[in-house]
Amino acid sequence: MGGNVLVKDVEGKYQKAGKPDFRSISRAEFTRHFLDALKKLDDMHNKVFGEPIWPSKTRDSLLSSGQAFNGSSEHLFNKQMSDEEFVEYKPTVGDIDLTVPHEKLKTIFDLLAKVQGRSITPNVTYIGQNKEDQGEGHQINSLFSYKSKNLDSPINVQIDFEGVEYGKTGGPDEFSKFGHSSSWEDIKSGIKGVFHKYILRGLAKAASTQIDAVVLTPKSPLEPPEAIKVAKRTSPLSLLSFSVDRGLRANAEQQFLPDGSPVIVNGMRAFKEIPTSSSTYARTKKEIFSLIFGEEPVGNELQLLDSFVGILQLMSDHLDDSQIDSVFLDFVNDKLFGQGQALDAYNPEVDRSAKMGAVSLFMQKFPFLQSHQDLLEKLQSDYYKKYKVRVAETFRRRGIKINA
């Protein structure tokens, strides 16, 4: 999560990310200095590899408008938003999420490795990245040192280069923005962008759960009935799943006989799972909405899909209490207090405050969820007992000394 990256600098010492505080740092100066550094990196990439990182015709507008950035970083770099409004609701940032064309990740990684320890501009120096090779990942987690006259000493700033699809307009396509967004409405409500993606995953799952269904083995024949083989499952079938990198996909398809009649096993409809490798993904908000809710969006419903707050309203309008309960349990059990990534590598109270703020908003919208209060207390107790082991304590056990 934001601001958790740990990298080795050119001297082999571990450095961690800081959190720029715009109550003491000039937001206008900070964004100008980093835009200068990114443009310099783009020019260096063009010189070394014969092509720029971003399309030349749209680079300056993409960066200066905030369109090239994801999450709260889009608002940070959006010149149309006043410093006063930004600082009121987002005084600090954990990292900067920057989109780049996915096919450029390897060359960007190689360029960054070449400039480790070097000043990109008078205000920005590259420290390093957290992997020795790019591999097949979707992003590069990197660390830059930033100095300015407003700071007593330099601060480390995490920049995540996120590889996404760039469309014909010369910028990130619709889903690349949606899948990594952080709406200003959510930020004003204290909701992190990642919670919007968590609830989308649970929503897709709950809204498409099939109670009266069985899943057949991949090679099972569809007839005769005595030859049909049913796969062993421990949970109900959900037809949809959401990925922040790819979109919404169908997990299974219903099976039909040659005459068009559905295959029925023990009174239940038969499905076969669709391998991820052969799946197609819905990547527009309109498609995603229609698949989840089974109808076309009306009025401002597509705008509601953009935020955690808006999705709570959509759930109220389209789901029954049982489905809402399923989304909530998925949210708290699996996403917030399961095996998910910690929000802060060093301070469990930061993690707790952010997560419980989202839980409280969920319960305010649907008061019947208060029935899970005992479960919540147990989940929190178990999770935070292990918190130090799963994050900062790991560094200590490995003998890693961290420089701020």
C-alpha positions in Angstrom: 0.0 0.0 0.0 1.0 3.6 -0.3 4.2 4.7 1.3 5.3 1.2 2.3 8.1 0.7 -0.2 11.5 -0.3 1.2 14.5 -0.1 -1.2 18.3 -0.3 -1.1 20.1 2.9 -2.1 23.3 3.0 -4.1 25.3 2.3 -1.0 23.3 -0.8 -0.1 21.5 0.9 2.8 17.7 0.4 3.2 15.6 3.5 2.7 11.9 3.8 3.4 9.2 6.2 2.0 8.2 9.3 3.9 4.8 11.1 3.7 4.9 14.6 2.3 2.8 17.0 4.4 1.4 19.8 2.4 0.6 21.8 5.5 4.3 22.6 5.6 5.4 21.8 2.0 4.2 24.0 -0.9 1.9 21.8 -3.0 2.5 24.0 -6.1 6.2 23.8 -5.7 6.2 20.1 -5.0 4.2 19.2 -8.1 6.2 21.5 -10.3 9.4 20.0 -9.2 8.2 16.4 -9.8 6.7 17.3 -13.1 10.1 18.7 -14.1 11.8 15.5 -13.0 9.3 13.2 -14.8 9.7 15.2 -18.0 13.5 14.9 -17.6 13.1 11.1 -17.2 11.0 11.0 -20.3 13.7 12.9 -22.3 16.3 10.5 -21.0 14.2 7.5 -22.0 13.8 8.9 -25.4 17.6 9.4 -25.7 18.5 5.9 -24.4 15.7 3.8 -26.1 14.7 6.0 -29.1 11.2 6.6 -27.9 9.6 8.6 -25.0 7.7 7.1 -22.1 4.5 9.0 -22.9 3.1 9.9 -26.3 4.9 13.1 -27.3 1.8 15.0 -28.3 0.0 14.4 -25.1 2.8 14.2 -22.5 2.7 17.7 -21.2 -1.1 17.8 -20.9 -1.3 14.4 -19.4 1.1 15.3 -16.6 0.0 18.9 -15.9 -3.7 18.0 -15.8 -3.2 15.0 -13.5 -4.7 12.6 -16.1 -1.5 10.6 -16.1 -1.8 9.9 -12.4 -4.1 7.5 -10.5 -5.7 7.5 -7.1 -5.4 10.6 -4.9 -2.3 11.6 -7.0 -4.7 12.7 -9.8 -6.1 15.3 -7.4 -2.7 16.3 -6.1 -1.5 17.2 -9.6 -4.8 18.6 -10.8 -4.3 22.3 -11.1 -8.0 23.0 -11.2 -8.2 22.0 -7.5 -7.2 24.7 -5.0 -4.4 24.1 -2.5 -6.9 25.0 0.3 -9.4 22.3 -0.7 -6.7 19.7 -1.3 -4.9 20.2 2.0 -8.2 20.3 3.9 -9.0 16.7 3.0 -5.7 15.3 1.9 -2.9 17.0 3.9 -0.4 14.1 3.5 0.2 11.5 0.7 1.8 8.1 1.1 2.9 7.7 -2.5 2.4 9.0 -6.1 0.6 6.6 -8.5 1.8 7.4 -12.0 0.5 5.6 -15.1 2.8 4.6 -18.0 2.1 2.5 -21.1 2.4 -1.1 -19.9 4.8 -2.1 -22.7 7.3 0.5 -21.5 7.7 -0.9 -18.0 10.8 -2.9 -18.9 12.7 0.0 -20.4 11.6 2.3 -17.6 12.9 -0.2 -15.1 16.3 -0.4 -17.0 16.5 3.4 -17.2 15.9 3.8 -13.4 18.5 1.3 -12.7 21.0 3.3 -14.7 20.3 6.5 -12.8 20.3 5.1 -9.3 21.9 7.6 -6.9 21.9 10.4 -9.5 20.1 13.8 -9.4 17.4 13.9 -12.0 16.8 17.7 -11.3 18.3 20.0 -8.7 15.4 19.0 -6.4 14.8 15.3 -7.2 17.3 12.5 -6.8 16.6 8.8 -7.6 17.2 6.4 -4.7 16.2 3.0 -6.1 13.5 0.5 -6.7 12.4 -2.5 -4.6 13.1 -5.3 -7.1 16.3 -6.3 -8.9 14.4 -7.1 -12.2 11.0 -6.1 -13.5 9.7 -9.6 -14.3 6.1 -9.8 -15.2 4.8 -7.3 -12.7 2.3 -4.5 -13.4 4.3 -1.7 -11.6 7.6 -0.4 -10.5 7.8 0.7 -6.8 10.5 3.3 -6.6 11.9 5.9 -4.2 13.0 9.5 -4.9 14.6 12.0 -2.6 13.1 15.4 -2.6 14.6 18.6 -1.3 13.2 22.2 -1.2 13.7 25.4 0.7 10.6 24.5 2.8 12.2 21.4 4.2 14.9 21.2 6.8 16.1 17.9 5.3 15.2 15.9 2.1 12.2 13.6 2.3 11.8 10.3 0.5 8.9 10.1 -1.9 7.5 6.8 -3.3 6.4 6.8 -6.9 4.7 3.7 -8.3 5.0 3.5 -12.1 1.8 1.6 -13.0 1.8 -0.1 -16.3 -1.7 0.3 -17.9 -3.3 0.3 -21.3 -3.0 3.6 -23.1 -5.8 4.3 -25.6 -6.1 6.1 -28.9 -6.5 9.4 -27.2 -2.9 9.2 -26.0 -3.8 8.6 -22.3 -4.9 5.8 -20.0 -8.0 4.1 -21.2 -11.3 4.2 -19.3 -10.7 1.1 -17.2 -7.1 2.0 -16.4 -8.4 5.1 -14.7 -11.4 3.4 -13.1 -9.5 0.4 -11.8 -7.0 2.6 -9.9 -9.2 5.6 -9.0 -9.8 7.4 -5.8 -12.8 9.6 -6.0 -12.7 13.0 -4.4 -16.0 12.3 -2.7 -14.4 9.3 -1.0 -11.4 11.2 0.0 -13.6 13.8 1.7 -15.3 11.0 3.6 -12.0 9.6 4.7 -12.3 6.5 2.4 -9.1 5.2 0.7 -9.3 4.4 -3.0 -8.4 0.7 -2.3 -11.6 0.3 -0.3 -13.6 1.2 -3.5 -11.9 -1.8 -5.2 -12.5 -4.1 -2.3 -16.2 -3.4 -2.3 -16.4 -3.8 -6.1 -14.9 -7.3 -5.7 -17.4 -8.2 -3.0 -20.2 -6.7 -5.0 -19.5 -8.6 -8.2 -19.3 -11.8 -6.1 -22.4 -11.3 -4.1 -24.6 -10.0 -6.9 -23.8 -13.0 -9.1 -23.9 -15.8 -6.5 -25.9 -18.8 -7.7 -27.6 -20.9 -5.1 -29.4 -23.4 -7.3 -26.3 -24.3 -9.4 -23.7 -27.0 -9.6 -20.3 -26.9 -11.3 -19.3 -29.7 -13.6 -15.7 -30.9 -14.0 -14.0 -29.5 -17.1 -14.2 -32.7 -19.1 -17.6 -33.8 -17.9 -20.0 -34.8 -20.7 -23.4 -33.2 -20.7 -25.3 -36.4 -21.3 -26.3 -39.0 -20.5 -27.2 -37.9 -16.9 -25.4 -40.9 -15.3 -22.1 -39.8 -17.0 -22.1 -36.3 -15.7 -19.4 -35.5 -13.2 -19.9 -32.7 -10.6 -16.8 -30.9 -9.2 -16.4 -30.7 -5.4 -16.9 -27.2 -4.1 -17.0 -25.7 -0.6 -18.7 -22.4 -1.5 -21.5 -21.3 -3.8 -20.8 -20.4 -7.4 -20.3 -16.7 -8.3 -20.5 -15.9 -11.9 -18.5 -12.7 -11.9 -15.2 -11.5 -10.5 -13.5 -8.1 -10.6 -9.8 -7.5 -11.1 -8.3 -4.0 -10.7 -5.9 -4.7 -13.5 -8.1 -6.5 -16.1 -11.8 -5.7 -15.5 -14.9 -7.8 -14.8 -15.0 -11.3 -16.1 -17.4 -14.2 -16.2 -16.2 -17.1 -14.0 -18.5 -19.8 -15.5 -21.1 -20.4 -18.2 -24.3 -22.3 -18.0 -24.4 -25.6 -20.0 -27.0 -26.5 -22.6 -27.8 -29.7 -24.5 -27.8 -29.7 -28.3 -31.5 -29.0 -28.4 -31.1 -25.8 -26.4 -32.5 -27.1 -23.1 -30.4 -26.5 -20.0 -28.4 -29.2 -18.3 -30.1 -30.0 -14.9 -28.4 -32.0 -12.2 -30.4 -32.9 -9.1 -32.8 -30.1 -9.9 -30.0 -27.5 -10.3 -28.6 -25.7 -13.3 -25.2 -27.0 -14.5 -22.2 -24.7 -15.1 -18.6 -25.1 -16.2 -15.9 -22.8 -15.0 -14.1 -20.6 -17.6 -10.3 -20.6 -17.2 -8.8 -17.2 -16.6 -6.5 -17.7 -19.6 -9.5 -17.8 -22.0 -11.6 -15.2 -20.3 -12.7 -11.9 -21.8 -13.0 -8.8 -19.6 -15.6 -6.0 -19.5 -13.6 -2.8 -19.2 -16.1 0.0 -19.6 -18.2 1.2 -16.6 -21.4 0.7 -18.5 -20.6 -2.9 -19.2 -19.5 -3.5 -15.6 -22.6 -2.0 -14.2 -24.9 -3.9 -16.5 -23.3 -7.3 -15.8 -23.3 -6.8 -12.0 -26.9 -5.4 -11.7 -28.5 -7.0 -14.7 -29.9 -3.8 -16.1 -28.7 -0.6 -17.9 -27.6 2.3 -15.7 -30.0 5.2 -15.5 -29.6 8.8 -14.2 -26.3 9.3 -12.3 -25.7 5.6 -11.6 -22.5 5.4 -13.6 -21.2 8.3 -11.5 -22.2 6.4 -8.4 -20.1 3.5 -9.5 -17.0 5.7 -9.2 -16.9 5.8 -5.4 -17.3 3.7 -2.3 -20.0 6.1 -1.1 -21.8 5.8 -4.4 -21.6 2.0 -4.5 -23.2 1.8 -1.0 -26.1 3.8 -2.6 -26.3 1.4 -5.6 -26.3 -1.6 -3.2 -29.2 0.0 -1.4 -31.1 0.5 -4.6 -30.4 -2.9 -6.3 -29.5 -5.6 -3.7 -31.5 -7.3 -1.0 -30.4 -7.5 2.6 -28.9 -11.0 2.2 -26.7 -9.8 -0.7 -25.6 -6.6 1.2 -24.7 -8.8 4.1 -22.5 -11.0 1.8 -20.7 -7.9 0.5 -20.1 -6.7 4.0 -18.8 -10.0 5.3 -16.5 -10.3 2.2 -15.2 -6.8 2.9 -14.3 -7.3 6.5 -13.4 -11.0 6.6 -11.3 -11.3 3.5 -10.3 -7.8 2.4 -9.8 -5.7 5.6 -8.8 -8.2 8.3 -7.9 -11.3 6.3 -4.7 -11.9 4.6 -4.7 -8.6 2.7 -1.9 -6.1 2.6 -1.5 -3.8 5.6 -2.2 -0.1 4.8 0.8 1.1 6.9 4.0 -0.8 7.4 4.8 0.8 10.7 1.7 2.1 12.5 -1.2 -0.3 13.1 -3.3 2.6 14.4 -3.2 4.3 11.0 -4.3 1.0 9.5 -7.1 0.6 12.1 -8.4 4.2 11.7 -8.7 4.0 8.0 -10.4 0.6 7.9 -12.8 1.2 10.7 -13.8 4.5 9.1 -15.0 2.6 6.0 -16.7 -0.1 8.2 -18.6 2.7 10.2 -19.8 4.3 6.9 -21.0 0.8 5.7 -22.9 0.3 9.0 -24.4 3.7 9.0 -25.8 3.1 5.5 -27.1 -0.4 6.6 -27.9 -0.4 10.3 -28.8 -4.1 10.3 -25.1 -4.9 9.9 -24.6 -3.9 13.6 -25.4 -7.6 14.2 -21.8 -8.3 13.2 -20.3 -6.2 16.0 -18.9 -9.2 17.9 -17.4 -10.6 14.7 -15.7 -7.3 14.0 -14.2 -7.1 17.4 -12.8 -10.6 17.1 -11.4 -9.9 13.6 -9.7 -6.8 14.8 -8.3 -8.5 17.8 -6.8 -11.3 15.9 -5.5 -9.1 13.1 -3.7 -6.5 15.2 -2.1 -9.1 17.4 -0.2 -10.3 14.4 0.2 -6.9 12.7 3.8 -6.2 13.8 4.8 -9.7 12.7 3.4 -9.2 9.2 5.0 -5.8 8.5 7.6 -3.7 10.3 8.7 -6.5 12.6 9.6 -8.5 9.5 12.3 -6.0 8.8 13.7 -6.3 12.3 13.8 -10.1 12.2 15.7 -9.9 8.9 18.3 -7.6 10.4 17.3 -4.7 8.1 18.3 -1.3 9.3 16.0 1.4 7.8 16.9 5.0 7.1 14.1 7.5 7.0 
